[in-house]
Amino acid sequence: MAQRTKIAPDAVHHPVFARFYARFSEAVDLRAGIAEHRRELLDGLSGRIIEIGAGNGLNFAHYPAAVSEVVAIEPERTLRQLAVRAALQAEVPVDVVPGAAEALPVKSEAFDAAVASLVLCSVRDLSRALGEIRRVLRPGGELRFFEHGRADGRALATVQRGLDRTVWPLLFGGCHTARDPLGAIEAAGFEIVGYRHLRVPAKGVASPSSPCVLGVARRPALGPDEQEPVSE
């Protein structure tokens, strides 16, 4: 078995961005319609859920009652402290845990679903993070995703690539606007169940982070080469 890489829980440290995000994120959620997308993202979930990059806990209020537990991973200390406060107000049990997406501090096949909400744009190693999400999901478990993505139009895509190479990640907590979340999710071995493209906000001037995708993928059930061990 390959040795898993250990990453310090506070390896992600963006104190200036974290304070900015904490101050304005709730208002932006409402004005840009993101809160409604969060509700759609989480609708129908049940059982044990792992949320990757929980930020300051804006998803917590939208989890349905059928969810028995949420393990919320957040590596940034300032945002994690705010997420702990948000967890106390949630209608479902939420445990906020330090950790990085590339080395999730949980057991394999322990969750019924995973949630990635505006976070795959900022992980340092996207393929490793998605591999970890696949590892911790039970066979047949869902990955719910709401992510920034590469623009279809050539002009905005060119702007995205230029900003990703220069100032955007520095200003916005490591965010990269030109990643291809759908392609990366498929490459990690997930089956795309369904998705739709969004523009956030729906009206007004588009920003480099406006093109988004919201959807569901599934870890395939065990195949012939993934048989569970037989007890002796």
C-alpha positions as CSV (number, residue, x, y, z in Angstrom):
1,M,0.0,0.0,0.0
2,A,1.3,3.5,-0.9
3,Q,2.2,5.7,2.0
4,R,-0.1,8.6,2.5
5,T,1.3,12.1,2.6
6,K,0.8,13.9,5.9
7,I,0.0,17.6,5.7
8,A,0.0,19.9,8.7
9,P,-3.6,20.9,9.6
10,D,-2.6,24.6,9.4
11,A,-0.6,24.3,6.2
12,V,-3.1,26.6,4.6
13,H,-2.8,30.1,6.0
14,H,-4.5,33.1,4.5
15,P,-5.3,35.4,7.4
16,V,-6.0,38.5,5.4
17,F,-8.3,36.7,2.9
18,A,-9.9,34.8,5.7
19,R,-10.9,38.0,7.6
20,F,-12.1,39.6,4.3
21,Y,-14.1,36.5,3.4
22,A,-15.6,36.2,6.9
23,R,-16.8,39.8,6.9
24,F,-18.5,39.8,3.5
25,S,-19.3,36.2,2.6
26,E,-22.8,36.1,4.1
27,A,-23.9,39.3,2.3
28,V,-22.4,38.1,-1.0
29,D,-24.2,34.7,-0.6
30,L,-27.5,36.5,-0.5
31,R,-26.9,39.1,-3.2
32,A,-25.3,36.7,-5.7
33,G,-27.8,33.9,-5.1
34,I,-25.2,31.6,-3.8
35,A,-27.3,30.6,-0.7
36,E,-29.9,29.2,-3.0
37,H,-27.3,27.2,-4.9
38,R,-26.0,25.8,-1.5
39,R,-29.6,24.6,-0.7
40,E,-29.8,22.9,-4.1
41,L,-26.4,21.4,-3.7
42,L,-27.3,19.7,-0.3
43,D,-30.9,18.8,-1.1
44,G,-31.7,15.1,-0.5
45,L,-28.5,14.2,1.4
46,S,-28.6,11.7,4.2
47,G,-26.3,9.7,6.4
48,R,-22.7,10.6,7.2
49,I,-21.3,13.5,5.1
50,I,-17.8,14.9,4.8
51,E,-17.5,18.5,3.7
52,I,-14.2,19.6,2.2
53,G,-13.0,23.1,2.9
54,A,-16.0,24.2,5.0
55,G,-14.8,27.8,5.3
56,N,-16.8,29.7,7.8
57,G,-19.6,27.2,7.7
58,L,-22.1,28.8,5.3
59,N,-23.3,25.4,4.2
60,F,-24.2,24.2,7.7
61,A,-27.6,25.8,7.9
62,H,-28.7,24.1,4.6
63,Y,-28.1,20.4,5.5
64,P,-31.4,18.4,5.5
65,A,-32.6,16.7,8.7
66,A,-31.8,13.2,7.2
67,V,-28.1,13.9,7.6
68,S,-26.9,12.1,10.7
69,E,-23.4,13.8,10.9
70,V,-21.3,16.2,9.0
71,V,-17.5,16.1,9.4
72,A,-16.3,19.5,8.1
73,I,-12.7,19.8,7.1
74,E,-11.1,23.3,7.2
75,P,-7.4,23.9,7.1
76,E,-7.4,27.7,7.6
77,R,-7.4,28.5,11.3
78,T,-9.4,31.7,11.3
79,L,-12.1,30.3,9.1
80,R,-12.2,27.0,11.1
81,Q,-12.8,29.0,14.3
82,L,-15.8,30.7,12.7
83,A,-17.0,27.3,11.4
84,V,-17.1,26.0,14.9
85,R,-19.4,28.8,15.9
86,A,-21.6,28.1,12.9
87,A,-21.7,24.4,13.8
88,L,-23.3,25.2,17.1
89,Q,-26.3,26.8,15.3
90,A,-26.8,24.0,12.8
91,E,-29.8,21.7,12.9
92,V,-27.7,18.6,12.3
93,P,-24.5,17.4,14.2
94,V,-21.4,19.1,12.7
95,D,-17.9,18.3,13.8
96,V,-15.3,20.8,12.5
97,V,-11.9,19.2,12.0
98,P,-8.5,20.6,11.0
99,G,-7.0,19.0,7.9
100,A,-6.1,19.4,4.2
101,A,-8.0,18.0,1.2
102,E,-4.9,16.2,0.0
103,A,-4.6,14.2,3.2
104,L,-8.1,13.8,4.8
105,P,-7.8,12.7,8.5
106,V,-10.6,10.1,8.3
107,K,-10.9,6.4,7.5
108,S,-11.5,5.0,4.1
109,E,-15.1,4.4,2.9
110,A,-16.5,6.0,6.0
111,F,-19.0,8.5,4.4
112,D,-22.2,8.3,2.3
113,A,-21.5,11.6,0.5
114,A,-18.9,14.3,0.2
115,V,-19.5,18.0,-0.4
116,A,-17.1,20.3,-2.3
117,S,-18.4,23.8,-2.4
118,L,-16.2,26.5,-4.0
119,V,-13.1,24.8,-2.8
120,L,-11.6,22.7,-5.6
121,C,-10.4,26.0,-7.1
122,S,-8.1,26.5,-4.2
123,V,-6.6,23.1,-3.3
124,R,-2.9,22.8,-4.0
125,D,-3.1,19.4,-5.7
126,L,-6.5,18.9,-7.3
127,S,-6.0,15.3,-8.4
128,R,-4.7,14.2,-5.0
129,A,-7.6,16.0,-3.2
130,L,-10.1,14.2,-5.5
131,G,-8.4,10.9,-4.9
132,E,-8.7,11.4,-1.2
133,I,-12.4,12.2,-1.5
134,R,-12.9,9.0,-3.5
135,R,-11.0,7.1,-0.8
136,V,-13.2,8.2,2.0
137,L,-16.5,7.6,0.2
138,R,-18.2,4.3,0.4
139,P,-18.7,2.5,-3.0
140,G,-21.7,4.2,-4.7
141,G,-21.3,7.3,-2.5
142,E,-22.0,10.7,-4.0
143,L,-19.8,13.8,-4.5
144,R,-21.9,16.9,-4.5
145,F,-20.0,19.8,-6.1
146,F,-20.5,23.5,-6.7
147,E,-17.4,25.0,-8.2
148,H,-15.8,27.8,-10.2
149,G,-14.8,26.7,-13.7
150,R,-13.1,27.6,-16.9
151,A,-15.2,29.9,-19.0
152,D,-16.6,28.8,-22.4
153,G,-15.9,32.1,-24.1
154,R,-12.3,32.5,-25.4
155,A,-11.9,36.1,-24.1
156,L,-12.9,35.4,-20.5
157,A,-10.9,32.1,-20.5
158,T,-7.8,34.0,-21.6
159,V,-8.3,36.5,-18.8
160,Q,-8.8,33.7,-16.3
161,R,-5.5,32.0,-17.3
162,G,-3.6,35.3,-17.0
163,L,-5.0,36.1,-13.6
164,D,-4.4,32.5,-12.3
165,R,-0.7,32.9,-13.2
166,T,-0.4,36.3,-11.5
167,V,-2.5,38.1,-8.8
168,W,-5.7,36.1,-8.4
169,P,-4.5,33.3,-6.2
170,L,-2.6,35.8,-4.0
171,L,-5.6,38.0,-3.5
172,F,-8.3,35.3,-3.1
173,G,-6.9,32.6,-0.9
174,G,-5.3,30.4,-3.5
175,C,-8.3,30.4,-5.9
176,H,-7.7,29.5,-9.5
177,T,-10.5,30.4,-11.9
178,A,-9.5,28.4,-15.0
179,R,-9.6,24.9,-13.6
180,D,-11.8,22.3,-15.1
181,P,-13.7,20.6,-12.2
182,L,-15.7,18.3,-14.4
183,G,-12.7,17.0,-16.2
184,A,-10.8,16.6,-12.9
185,I,-13.6,14.7,-11.2
186,E,-14.0,12.3,-14.1
187,A,-10.2,11.8,-14.2
188,A,-10.3,10.9,-10.5
189,G,-12.5,7.9,-11.3
190,F,-16.0,9.4,-10.5
191,E,-19.1,8.9,-12.6
192,I,-20.8,12.2,-13.4
193,V,-24.5,11.7,-12.6
194,G,-25.7,15.2,-13.7
195,Y,-24.7,18.8,-13.6
196,R,-25.6,22.3,-14.9
197,H,-23.6,25.4,-15.6
198,L,-24.3,28.6,-13.7
199,R,-23.3,32.2,-13.9
200,V,-22.7,33.8,-10.5
201,P,-24.2,36.3,-10.1
202,A,-26.8,35.5,-12.8
203,K,-27.0,39.1,-13.9
204,G,-24.6,42.0,-14.2
205,V,-21.0,42.2,-15.2
206,A,-19.3,38.8,-15.2
207,S,-16.1,38.3,-13.1
208,P,-13.4,35.7,-13.7
209,S,-15.1,33.6,-11.0
210,S,-18.6,33.9,-12.5
211,P,-18.6,30.6,-14.5
212,C,-19.6,27.8,-12.2
213,V,-20.9,24.2,-12.3
214,L,-23.2,22.5,-9.9
215,G,-23.7,18.8,-10.0
216,V,-23.5,15.2,-8.6
217,A,-20.9,12.5,-9.2
218,R,-20.7,9.1,-7.8
219,R,-17.9,6.8,-6.7
220,P,-18.5,3.6,-8.7
221,A,-19.5,0.4,-6.9
222,L,-16.8,-2.2,-6.3
223,G,-15.7,-3.7,-9.6
224,P,-13.9,-7.0,-10.3
225,D,-10.5,-5.5,-9.4
226,E,-11.8,-4.0,-6.1
227,Q,-13.2,-7.0,-4.2
228,E,-13.5,-6.6,-0.5
229,P,-11.2,-8.8,1.5
230,V,-12.7,-12.2,2.6
231,S,-12.5,-12.9,6.3
232,E,-10.8,-16.1,7.3
